[in-house]
Amino acid sequence: MPNHVHVLIEVPDTESLDRVSGNLKSYGSRRLNKAFGTPVSGTWWTSGCSVCCKPTESVPSLIEYMKGQHNPLVVWLAPEFE
């Protein structure tokens, strides 16, 4: 599906997931606006966002799920997960 993003990152317990999500969306918006201009809607994002914590042992299956997406635009993995 070309209209969404999957991001899997490790975040310290002391960091707010909403803050991390907001920072990623803010950075992404600036880069997308610079590359493509501001969208007609004024934003690249929907009002909602699925942010959740997953246990460490689920990381391999999450990576496989994301790698298996149909026609991904970009897949980047840290060397230890390749």
N, C-alpha and C positions, 0 to 999 in steps of 0.2 A: 504494500500500500504506500503510495508516494506522498502521503500527507501527514506523516507522523515521524517521531524520532524515538529511538531507544537509546538510553544512556545508562551504563552500569558503572558506578564509581564507588570507591570506598570513602566514607565520610567519618571523621572522628565523632565519638558519642556526644561530644560537647557542642557540635554544630547542628543548627536547625536545618531540617530537610527543606522546609519552605524557603529559607534564605538561600540555600545552595541552588534550589530550583530557580528561584528568582534571579540569582546571579547568572546562571547558565542562559536563561531566556533573555536577560538584558544584553549579555555579550553577543548571543546569537542574533538578536534584533539589530544591534549596531552593525555587525558584519554583513547581514543580509541586506539591510538598508543601503549600505555603502556599495554593495555589489549589484543590487537589483532595483534600488529605489524603494520607497515606502509603499506597501501594498494599499490598494484602494480602501480596504477596511481599516487601515491605520495600524494594524498589528499583524504579526506573523502567527500569533498564538490564539488558541481558543481560551475561553474563560477558565476551563478546568485543566487539570494536569494530574496524572496518576503518579504520585510519589509514595514509595513504600520501602520499608526495610526488609531485607531478605537475609536469612542466615547464611553464614560463610559456606556451609556445605552445599548450598544450592547454586553457587556461582558457576560451576561447570555446566549445569543444565541450562542456566540462563544464557550463558555465552553461546551454547549450541543453538538455542532458540533464536537468538539475535542473528547469528551467522546464517541460519536457515531461512531468513526472510526473503521473499521473492524480489529479485532485482534490486538489491540494496545499492544506494548511491555511494556510501562509504562504509567500510568496515575497518576499524583500527583496533588492534589488540596489543597490549603490552607484551613484550617478548616472552615473558613467563607464561602467557596464556595462549600462545600460538599453537 
